[in-house]
């Protein structure tokens, strides 16, 4: 059991016949009245996001989410195939399940596939990936007065903003949670 007072980002729990994951939470203690917990929760099966407030003493059963390391193999239309590295079993995952940060994943990368009672509902790519810059404008010499960024296309097709000194063909490290350039690799 988990109480609303123990809510943290990523905690999963069962409520009203559904399974929910905490996206954001905030403990609010107004000057007058009882404290409460303001949350933004996602239904892990349907993907619907709602905002809800809870009494800190509310209790919910914990939902156990299986996180399995799998290797991304290839895509075929709207299906993306992943392989269990222990059993070599391949499973197809529909494109609607994949999150926005999947654009940083290239073939043969390890990802965590999230499932609840055998139903895959999400995917977590590695927090940091190293990708090659395939297209970007050359930086202009002397244009370094401020922390200026320019658009760049990566080998996976994703577009991000990088500093002016990054050129085509360079390997860079990206934080997949925010989609931001971290450093040269």
mmCIF file of the C-alpha atoms, coordinates in Angstrom:
data_MODEL
# 
_entry.id   MODEL 
# 
loop_
_atom_site.group_PDB 
_atom_site.id 
_atom_site.type_symbol 
_atom_site.label_atom_id 
_atom_site.label_alt_id 
_atom_site.label_comp_id 
_atom_site.label_asym_id 
_atom_site.label_entity_id 
_atom_site.label_seq_id 
_atom_site.pdbx_PDB_ins_code 
_atom_site.Cartn_x 
_atom_site.Cartn_y 
_atom_site.Cartn_z 
_atom_site.occupancy 
_atom_site.B_iso_or_equiv 
_atom_site.pdbx_formal_charge 
_atom_site.auth_seq_id 
_atom_site.auth_comp_id 
_atom_site.auth_asym_id 
_atom_site.auth_atom_id 
_atom_site.pdbx_PDB_model_num 
ATOM 1   C CA . UNK A 1 1   ? 0.000   0.000   0.000   1.00 0.00 ? 1   UNK A CA 1 
ATOM 2   C CA . UNK A 1 2   ? 1.139   3.518   -0.751  1.00 0.00 ? 2   UNK A CA 1 
ATOM 3   C CA . UNK A 1 3   ? -0.297  6.648   0.869   1.00 0.00 ? 3   UNK A CA 1 
ATOM 4   C CA . UNK A 1 4   ? -0.838  9.888   -1.034  1.00 0.00 ? 4   UNK A CA 1 
ATOM 5   C CA . UNK A 1 5   ? 1.658   11.527  1.319   1.00 0.00 ? 5   UNK A CA 1 
ATOM 6   C CA . UNK A 1 6   ? 4.348   9.175   -0.058  1.00 0.00 ? 6   UNK A CA 1 
ATOM 7   C CA . UNK A 1 7   ? 3.703   10.052  -3.726  1.00 0.00 ? 7   UNK A CA 1 
ATOM 8   C CA . UNK A 1 8   ? 6.832   10.683  -5.807  1.00 0.00 ? 8   UNK A CA 1 
ATOM 9   C CA . UNK A 1 9   ? 7.390   10.929  -9.570  1.00 0.00 ? 9   UNK A CA 1 
ATOM 10  C CA . UNK A 1 10  ? 7.156   7.505   -11.182 1.00 0.00 ? 10  UNK A CA 1 
ATOM 11  C CA . UNK A 1 11  ? 5.198   5.823   -8.354  1.00 0.00 ? 11  UNK A CA 1 
ATOM 12  C CA . UNK A 1 12  ? 2.503   3.506   -9.733  1.00 0.00 ? 12  UNK A CA 1 
ATOM 13  C CA . UNK A 1 13  ? -0.707  2.617   -7.905  1.00 0.00 ? 13  UNK A CA 1 
ATOM 14  C CA . UNK A 1 14  ? -4.153  1.146   -8.515  1.00 0.00 ? 14  UNK A CA 1 
ATOM 15  C CA . UNK A 1 15  ? -7.255  3.309   -8.157  1.00 0.00 ? 15  UNK A CA 1 
ATOM 16  C CA . UNK A 1 16  ? -10.861 2.871   -9.344  1.00 0.00 ? 16  UNK A CA 1 
ATOM 17  C CA . UNK A 1 17  ? -9.968  -0.220  -11.384 1.00 0.00 ? 17  UNK A CA 1 
ATOM 18  C CA . UNK A 1 18  ? -7.164  1.562   -13.266 1.00 0.00 ? 18  UNK A CA 1 
ATOM 19  C CA . UNK A 1 19  ? -3.394  1.728   -12.927 1.00 0.00 ? 19  UNK A CA 1 
ATOM 20  C CA . UNK A 1 20  ? -1.871  5.192   -12.597 1.00 0.00 ? 20  UNK A CA 1 
ATOM 21  C CA . UNK A 1 21  ? 1.634   6.635   -12.581 1.00 0.00 ? 21  UNK A CA 1 
ATOM 22  C CA . UNK A 1 22  ? 2.584   9.941   -10.934 1.00 0.00 ? 22  UNK A CA 1 
ATOM 23  C CA . UNK A 1 23  ? 3.917   12.501  -13.434 1.00 0.00 ? 23  UNK A CA 1 
ATOM 24  C CA . UNK A 1 24  ? 3.995   15.498  -11.086 1.00 0.00 ? 24  UNK A CA 1 
ATOM 25  C CA . UNK A 1 25  ? 3.116   15.965  -7.426  1.00 0.00 ? 25  UNK A CA 1 
ATOM 26  C CA . UNK A 1 26  ? 3.002   18.844  -5.008  1.00 0.00 ? 26  UNK A CA 1 
ATOM 27  C CA . UNK A 1 27  ? 2.346   18.731  -1.270  1.00 0.00 ? 27  UNK A CA 1 
ATOM 28  C CA . UNK A 1 28  ? 0.211   21.761  -0.397  1.00 0.00 ? 28  UNK A CA 1 
ATOM 29  C CA . UNK A 1 29  ? -0.237  22.996  3.153   1.00 0.00 ? 29  UNK A CA 1 
ATOM 30  C CA . UNK A 1 30  ? -2.524  26.009  3.074   1.00 0.00 ? 30  UNK A CA 1 
ATOM 31  C CA . UNK A 1 31  ? -2.556  28.400  6.028   1.00 0.00 ? 31  UNK A CA 1 
ATOM 32  C CA . UNK A 1 32  ? -6.153  27.514  6.733   1.00 0.00 ? 32  UNK A CA 1 
ATOM 33  C CA . UNK A 1 33  ? -7.594  24.030  6.326   1.00 0.00 ? 33  UNK A CA 1 
ATOM 34  C CA . UNK A 1 34  ? -6.126  20.590  5.891   1.00 0.00 ? 34  UNK A CA 1 
ATOM 35  C CA . UNK A 1 35  ? -3.065  19.737  3.805   1.00 0.00 ? 35  UNK A CA 1 
ATOM 36  C CA . UNK A 1 36  ? -3.538  17.979  0.448   1.00 0.00 ? 36  UNK A CA 1 
ATOM 37  C CA . UNK A 1 37  ? -1.503  16.519  -2.402  1.00 0.00 ? 37  UNK A CA 1 
ATOM 38  C CA . UNK A 1 38  ? -2.005  17.998  -5.882  1.00 0.00 ? 38  UNK A CA 1 
ATOM 39  C CA . UNK A 1 39  ? -0.970  15.534  -8.618  1.00 0.00 ? 39  UNK A CA 1 
ATOM 40  C CA . UNK A 1 40  ? -0.862  15.003  -12.342 1.00 0.00 ? 40  UNK A CA 1 
ATOM 41  C CA . UNK A 1 41  ? -1.392  11.292  -13.008 1.00 0.00 ? 41  UNK A CA 1 
ATOM 42  C CA . UNK A 1 42  ? -1.275  9.152   -16.152 1.00 0.00 ? 42  UNK A CA 1 
ATOM 43  C CA . UNK A 1 43  ? -3.405  6.073   -16.725 1.00 0.00 ? 43  UNK A CA 1 
ATOM 44  C CA . UNK A 1 44  ? -0.681  3.620   -17.805 1.00 0.00 ? 44  UNK A CA 1 
ATOM 45  C CA . UNK A 1 45  ? -3.045  1.538   -19.940 1.00 0.00 ? 45  UNK A CA 1 
ATOM 46  C CA . UNK A 1 46  ? -4.832  4.283   -21.911 1.00 0.00 ? 46  UNK A CA 1 
ATOM 47  C CA . UNK A 1 47  ? -2.204  7.038   -21.570 1.00 0.00 ? 47  UNK A CA 1 
ATOM 48  C CA . UNK A 1 48  ? -4.792  9.614   -20.449 1.00 0.00 ? 48  UNK A CA 1 
ATOM 49  C CA . UNK A 1 49  ? -3.405  12.342  -18.165 1.00 0.00 ? 49  UNK A CA 1 
ATOM 50  C CA . UNK A 1 50  ? -5.554  13.923  -15.446 1.00 0.00 ? 50  UNK A CA 1 
ATOM 51  C CA . UNK A 1 51  ? -5.033  16.273  -12.531 1.00 0.00 ? 51  UNK A CA 1 
ATOM 52  C CA . UNK A 1 52  ? -6.329  15.221  -9.148  1.00 0.00 ? 52  UNK A CA 1 
ATOM 53  C CA . UNK A 1 53  ? -6.008  16.175  -5.488  1.00 0.00 ? 53  UNK A CA 1 
ATOM 54  C CA . UNK A 1 54  ? -5.720  13.660  -2.674  1.00 0.00 ? 54  UNK A CA 1 
ATOM 55  C CA . UNK A 1 55  ? -5.876  13.704  1.091   1.00 0.00 ? 55  UNK A CA 1 
ATOM 56  C CA . UNK A 1 56  ? -2.346  12.779  2.335   1.00 0.00 ? 56  UNK A CA 1 
ATOM 57  C CA . UNK A 1 57  ? -3.863  9.879   4.323   1.00 0.00 ? 57  UNK A CA 1 
ATOM 58  C CA . UNK A 1 58  ? -5.537  8.211   1.295   1.00 0.00 ? 58  UNK A CA 1 
ATOM 59  C CA . UNK A 1 59  ? -4.167  4.698   0.740   1.00 0.00 ? 59  UNK A CA 1 
ATOM 60  C CA . UNK A 1 60  ? -3.901  2.836   -2.563  1.00 0.00 ? 60  UNK A CA 1 
ATOM 61  C CA . UNK A 1 61  ? -2.565  -0.613  -3.501  1.00 0.00 ? 61  UNK A CA 1 
ATOM 62  C CA . UNK A 1 62  ? 0.822   -0.476  -5.202  1.00 0.00 ? 62  UNK A CA 1 
ATOM 63  C CA . UNK A 1 63  ? 0.840   -1.576  -8.854  1.00 0.00 ? 63  UNK A CA 1 
ATOM 64  C CA . UNK A 1 64  ? 3.879   -3.598  -9.802  1.00 0.00 ? 64  UNK A CA 1 
ATOM 65  C CA . UNK A 1 65  ? 5.212   -2.561  -13.185 1.00 0.00 ? 65  UNK A CA 1 
ATOM 66  C CA . UNK A 1 66  ? 7.604   -4.930  -14.932 1.00 0.00 ? 66  UNK A CA 1 
ATOM 67  C CA . UNK A 1 67  ? 10.643  -3.129  -16.380 1.00 0.00 ? 67  UNK A CA 1 
ATOM 68  C CA . UNK A 1 68  ? 12.504  -5.416  -18.742 1.00 0.00 ? 68  UNK A CA 1 
ATOM 69  C CA . UNK A 1 69  ? 15.729  -4.621  -20.602 1.00 0.00 ? 69  UNK A CA 1 
ATOM 70  C CA . UNK A 1 70  ? 15.176  -5.239  -24.304 1.00 0.00 ? 70  UNK A CA 1 
ATOM 71  C CA . UNK A 1 71  ? 17.160  -4.447  -27.425 1.00 0.00 ? 71  UNK A CA 1 
ATOM 72  C CA . UNK A 1 72  ? 15.561  -2.398  -30.205 1.00 0.00 ? 72  UNK A CA 1 
ATOM 73  C CA . UNK A 1 73  ? 15.955  -4.306  -33.468 1.00 0.00 ? 73  UNK A CA 1 
ATOM 74  C CA . UNK A 1 74  ? 14.056  -2.628  -36.313 1.00 0.00 ? 74  UNK A CA 1 
ATOM 75  C CA . UNK A 1 75  ? 10.776  -1.020  -37.361 1.00 0.00 ? 75  UNK A CA 1 
ATOM 76  C CA . UNK A 1 76  ? 8.240   -2.267  -39.887 1.00 0.00 ? 76  UNK A CA 1 
ATOM 77  C CA . UNK A 1 77  ? 5.558   0.327   -40.551 1.00 0.00 ? 77  UNK A CA 1 
ATOM 78  C CA . UNK A 1 78  ? 3.856   1.146   -37.230 1.00 0.00 ? 78  UNK A CA 1 
ATOM 79  C CA . UNK A 1 79  ? 5.452   -1.809  -35.417 1.00 0.00 ? 79  UNK A CA 1 
ATOM 80  C CA . UNK A 1 80  ? 8.784   -1.606  -33.640 1.00 0.00 ? 80  UNK A CA 1 
ATOM 81  C CA . UNK A 1 81  ? 10.467  -4.908  -32.775 1.00 0.00 ? 81  UNK A CA 1 
ATOM 82  C CA . UNK A 1 82  ? 12.336  -5.485  -29.510 1.00 0.00 ? 82  UNK A CA 1 
ATOM 83  C CA . UNK A 1 83  ? 14.263  -8.558  -28.392 1.00 0.00 ? 83  UNK A CA 1 
ATOM 84  C CA . UNK A 1 84  ? 14.552  -9.929  -24.867 1.00 0.00 ? 84  UNK A CA 1 
ATOM 85  C CA . UNK A 1 85  ? 18.322  -10.250 -24.389 1.00 0.00 ? 85  UNK A CA 1 
ATOM 86  C CA . UNK A 1 86  ? 17.947  -13.313 -22.131 1.00 0.00 ? 86  UNK A CA 1 
ATOM 87  C CA . UNK A 1 87  ? 15.428  -15.455 -24.037 1.00 0.00 ? 87  UNK A CA 1 
ATOM 88  C CA . UNK A 1 88  ? 15.944  -13.942 -27.528 1.00 0.00 ? 88  UNK A CA 1 
ATOM 89  C CA . UNK A 1 89  ? 12.153  -13.649 -27.825 1.00 0.00 ? 89  UNK A CA 1 
ATOM 90  C CA . UNK A 1 90  ? 11.026  -10.812 -30.105 1.00 0.00 ? 90  UNK A CA 1 
ATOM 91  C CA . UNK A 1 91  ? 7.966   -8.691  -29.388 1.00 0.00 ? 91  UNK A CA 1 
ATOM 92  C CA . UNK A 1 92  ? 6.366   -6.049  -31.615 1.00 0.00 ? 92  UNK A CA 1 
ATOM 93  C CA . UNK A 1 93  ? 5.341   -2.745  -30.000 1.00 0.00 ? 93  UNK A CA 1 
ATOM 94  C CA . UNK A 1 94  ? 2.886   -0.383  -31.674 1.00 0.00 ? 94  UNK A CA 1 
ATOM 95  C CA . UNK A 1 95  ? 4.086   3.165   -32.456 1.00 0.00 ? 95  UNK A CA 1 
ATOM 96  C CA . UNK A 1 96  ? 1.260   4.625   -30.310 1.00 0.00 ? 96  UNK A CA 1 
ATOM 97  C CA . UNK A 1 97  ? 2.946   3.181   -27.182 1.00 0.00 ? 97  UNK A CA 1 
ATOM 98  C CA . UNK A 1 98  ? 6.296   4.878   -27.861 1.00 0.00 ? 98  UNK A CA 1 
ATOM 99  C CA . UNK A 1 99  ? 7.063   8.175   -26.167 1.00 0.00 ? 99  UNK A CA 1 
ATOM 100 C CA . UNK A 1 100 ? 8.454   11.346  -27.721 1.00 0.00 ? 100 UNK A CA 1 
ATOM 101 C CA . UNK A 1 101 ? 12.013  10.587  -26.609 1.00 0.00 ? 101 UNK A CA 1 
ATOM 102 C CA . UNK A 1 102 ? 12.098  7.365   -28.687 1.00 0.00 ? 102 UNK A CA 1 
ATOM 103 C CA . UNK A 1 103 ? 13.370  9.535   -31.573 1.00 0.00 ? 103 UNK A CA 1 
ATOM 104 C CA . UNK A 1 104 ? 16.838  9.335   -29.959 1.00 0.00 ? 104 UNK A CA 1 
ATOM 105 C CA . UNK A 1 105 ? 16.972  5.519   -30.075 1.00 0.00 ? 105 UNK A CA 1 
ATOM 106 C CA . UNK A 1 106 ? 18.832  3.807   -32.887 1.00 0.00 ? 106 UNK A CA 1 
ATOM 107 C CA . UNK A 1 107 ? 18.908  0.126   -33.792 1.00 0.00 ? 107 UNK A CA 1 
ATOM 108 C CA . UNK A 1 108 ? 20.588  -2.282  -31.333 1.00 0.00 ? 108 UNK A CA 1 
ATOM 109 C CA . UNK A 1 109 ? 20.191  0.096   -28.355 1.00 0.00 ? 109 UNK A CA 1 
ATOM 110 C CA . UNK A 1 110 ? 19.014  -1.255  -24.996 1.00 0.00 ? 110 UNK A CA 1 
ATOM 111 C CA . UNK A 1 111 ? 15.714  0.145   -23.680 1.00 0.00 ? 111 UNK A CA 1 
ATOM 112 C CA . UNK A 1 112 ? 13.447  -0.659  -20.745 1.00 0.00 ? 112 UNK A CA 1 
ATOM 113 C CA . UNK A 1 113 ? 10.052  -1.982  -21.857 1.00 0.00 ? 113 UNK A CA 1 
ATOM 114 C CA . UNK A 1 114 ? 7.340   -1.267  -19.272 1.00 0.00 ? 114 UNK A CA 1 
ATOM 115 C CA . UNK A 1 115 ? 4.430   -3.680  -18.884 1.00 0.00 ? 115 UNK A CA 1 
ATOM 116 C CA . UNK A 1 116 ? 1.604   -4.310  -16.442 1.00 0.00 ? 116 UNK A CA 1 
ATOM 117 C CA . UNK A 1 117 ? 0.191   -7.854  -16.300 1.00 0.00 ? 117 UNK A CA 1 
ATOM 118 C CA . UNK A 1 118 ? 1.725   -8.634  -19.702 1.00 0.00 ? 118 UNK A CA 1 
ATOM 119 C CA . UNK A 1 119 ? 0.382   -5.510  -21.487 1.00 0.00 ? 119 UNK A CA 1 
ATOM 120 C CA . UNK A 1 120 ? 3.151   -3.234  -22.762 1.00 0.00 ? 120 UNK A CA 1 
ATOM 121 C CA . UNK A 1 121 ? 2.269   0.408   -22.099 1.00 0.00 ? 121 UNK A CA 1 
ATOM 122 C CA . UNK A 1 122 ? 5.540   2.302   -22.306 1.00 0.00 ? 122 UNK A CA 1 
ATOM 123 C CA . UNK A 1 123 ? 9.205   2.417   -23.089 1.00 0.00 ? 123 UNK A CA 1 
ATOM 124 C CA . UNK A 1 124 ? 12.146  4.104   -21.365 1.00 0.00 ? 124 UNK A CA 1 
ATOM 125 C CA . UNK A 1 125 ? 15.171  4.790   -23.576 1.00 0.00 ? 125 UNK A CA 1 
ATOM 126 C CA . UNK A 1 126 ? 18.596  5.152   -21.933 1.00 0.00 ? 126 UNK A CA 1 
ATOM 127 C CA . UNK A 1 127 ? 18.956  8.495   -20.104 1.00 0.00 ? 127 UNK A CA 1 
ATOM 128 C CA . UNK A 1 128 ? 21.971  9.482   -22.226 1.00 0.00 ? 128 UNK A CA 1 
ATOM 129 C CA . UNK A 1 129 ? 22.748  8.472   -25.813 1.00 0.00 ? 129 UNK A CA 1 
ATOM 130 C CA . UNK A 1 130 ? 25.625  9.263   -28.154 1.00 0.00 ? 130 UNK A CA 1 
ATOM 131 C CA . UNK A 1 131 ? 24.568  10.118  -31.699 1.00 0.00 ? 131 UNK A CA 1 
ATOM 132 C CA . UNK A 1 132 ? 26.252  11.533  -34.788 1.00 0.00 ? 132 UNK A CA 1 
ATOM 133 C CA . UNK A 1 133 ? 25.299  14.938  -36.192 1.00 0.00 ? 133 UNK A CA 1 
ATOM 134 C CA . UNK A 1 134 ? 24.368  14.361  -39.854 1.00 0.00 ? 134 UNK A CA 1 
ATOM 135 C CA . UNK A 1 135 ? 23.322  17.887  -40.831 1.00 0.00 ? 135 UNK A CA 1 
ATOM 136 C CA . UNK A 1 136 ? 23.929  21.338  -39.391 1.00 0.00 ? 136 UNK A CA 1 
ATOM 137 C CA . UNK A 1 137 ? 24.945  24.799  -40.541 1.00 0.00 ? 137 UNK A CA 1 
ATOM 138 C CA . UNK A 1 138 ? 28.615  25.692  -40.067 1.00 0.00 ? 138 UNK A CA 1 
ATOM 139 C CA . UNK A 1 139 ? 29.319  28.075  -37.196 1.00 0.00 ? 139 UNK A CA 1 
ATOM 140 C CA . UNK A 1 140 ? 30.410  31.599  -38.091 1.00 0.00 ? 140 UNK A CA 1 
ATOM 141 C CA . UNK A 1 141 ? 33.802  32.572  -36.683 1.00 0.00 ? 141 UNK A CA 1 
ATOM 142 C CA . UNK A 1 142 ? 33.506  35.287  -34.059 1.00 0.00 ? 142 UNK A CA 1 
ATOM 143 C CA . UNK A 1 143 ? 29.799  34.664  -33.401 1.00 0.00 ? 143 UNK A CA 1 
ATOM 144 C CA . UNK A 1 144 ? 30.380  33.625  -29.791 1.00 0.00 ? 144 UNK A CA 1 
ATOM 145 C CA . UNK A 1 145 ? 29.133  36.664  -27.863 1.00 0.00 ? 145 UNK A CA 1 
ATOM 146 C CA . UNK A 1 146 ? 26.302  34.715  -26.253 1.00 0.00 ? 146 UNK A CA 1 
ATOM 147 C CA . UNK A 1 147 ? 25.357  31.111  -25.658 1.00 0.00 ? 147 UNK A CA 1 
ATOM 148 C CA . UNK A 1 148 ? 23.942  30.747  -29.169 1.00 0.00 ? 148 UNK A CA 1 
ATOM 149 C CA . UNK A 1 149 ? 22.389  27.519  -30.434 1.00 0.00 ? 149 UNK A CA 1 
ATOM 150 C CA . UNK A 1 150 ? 21.732  26.291  -33.964 1.00 0.00 ? 150 UNK A CA 1 
ATOM 151 C CA . UNK A 1 151 ? 19.515  23.468  -35.282 1.00 0.00 ? 151 UNK A CA 1 
ATOM 152 C CA . UNK A 1 152 ? 21.090  20.075  -36.019 1.00 0.00 ? 152 UNK A CA 1 
ATOM 153 C CA . UNK A 1 153 ? 19.755  16.806  -37.430 1.00 0.00 ? 153 UNK A CA 1 
ATOM 154 C CA . UNK A 1 154 ? 20.981  13.575  -35.834 1.00 0.00 ? 154 UNK A CA 1 
ATOM 155 C CA . UNK A 1 155 ? 21.514  10.129  -37.368 1.00 0.00 ? 155 UNK A CA 1 
ATOM 156 C CA . UNK A 1 156 ? 18.105  8.977   -36.068 1.00 0.00 ? 156 UNK A CA 1 
ATOM 157 C CA . UNK A 1 157 ? 16.353  11.886  -37.818 1.00 0.00 ? 157 UNK A CA 1 
ATOM 158 C CA . UNK A 1 158 ? 15.697  13.806  -34.592 1.00 0.00 ? 158 UNK A CA 1 
ATOM 159 C CA . UNK A 1 159 ? 16.295  17.554  -34.581 1.00 0.00 ? 159 UNK A CA 1 
ATOM 160 C CA . UNK A 1 160 ? 17.800  19.359  -31.595 1.00 0.00 ? 160 UNK A CA 1 
ATOM 161 C CA . UNK A 1 161 ? 19.615  22.630  -30.881 1.00 0.00 ? 161 UNK A CA 1 
ATOM 162 C CA . UNK A 1 162 ? 23.389  22.484  -30.444 1.00 0.00 ? 162 UNK A CA 1 
ATOM 163 C CA . UNK A 1 163 ? 26.151  25.067  -29.774 1.00 0.00 ? 163 UNK A CA 1 
ATOM 164 C CA . UNK A 1 164 ? 27.772  26.816  -32.748 1.00 0.00 ? 164 UNK A CA 1 
ATOM 165 C CA . UNK A 1 165 ? 31.066  24.880  -32.489 1.00 0.00 ? 165 UNK A CA 1 
ATOM 166 C CA . UNK A 1 166 ? 29.413  21.508  -33.282 1.00 0.00 ? 166 UNK A CA 1 
ATOM 167 C CA . UNK A 1 167 ? 29.982  20.393  -36.907 1.00 0.00 ? 167 UNK A CA 1 
ATOM 168 C CA . UNK A 1 168 ? 28.629  17.629  -39.127 1.00 0.00 ? 168 UNK A CA 1 
ATOM 169 C CA . UNK A 1 169 ? 30.069  14.189  -38.413 1.00 0.00 ? 169 UNK A CA 1 
ATOM 170 C CA . UNK A 1 170 ? 30.733  14.843  -34.715 1.00 0.00 ? 170 UNK A CA 1 
ATOM 171 C CA . UNK A 1 171 ? 29.420  12.539  -32.002 1.00 0.00 ? 171 UNK A CA 1 
ATOM 172 C CA . UNK A 1 172 ? 27.448  14.273  -29.252 1.00 0.00 ? 172 UNK A CA 1 
ATOM 173 C CA . UNK A 1 173 ? 25.805  13.128  -26.003 1.00 0.00 ? 173 UNK A CA 1 
ATOM 174 C CA . UNK A 1 174 ? 22.104  13.884  -25.545 1.00 0.00 ? 174 UNK A CA 1 
ATOM 175 C CA . UNK A 1 175 ? 19.869  13.696  -22.468 1.00 0.00 ? 175 UNK A CA 1 
ATOM 176 C CA . UNK A 1 176 ? 16.812  11.775  -23.747 1.00 0.00 ? 176 UNK A CA 1 
ATOM 177 C CA . UNK A 1 177 ? 14.623  12.988  -20.860 1.00 0.00 ? 177 UNK A CA 1 
ATOM 178 C CA . UNK A 1 178 ? 14.876  16.635  -21.941 1.00 0.00 ? 178 UNK A CA 1 
ATOM 179 C CA . UNK A 1 179 ? 16.079  16.252  -25.537 1.00 0.00 ? 179 UNK A CA 1 
ATOM 180 C CA . UNK A 1 180 ? 18.970  18.630  -24.915 1.00 0.00 ? 180 UNK A CA 1 
ATOM 181 C CA . UNK A 1 181 ? 22.598  18.593  -26.012 1.00 0.00 ? 181 UNK A CA 1 
ATOM 182 C CA . UNK A 1 182 ? 24.927  17.671  -23.137 1.00 0.00 ? 182 UNK A CA 1 
ATOM 183 C CA . UNK A 1 183 ? 28.486  17.526  -24.502 1.00 0.00 ? 183 UNK A CA 1 
ATOM 184 C CA . UNK A 1 184 ? 30.747  16.183  -27.206 1.00 0.00 ? 184 UNK A CA 1 
ATOM 185 C CA . UNK A 1 185 ? 31.269  12.447  -27.008 1.00 0.00 ? 185 UNK A CA 1 
# 
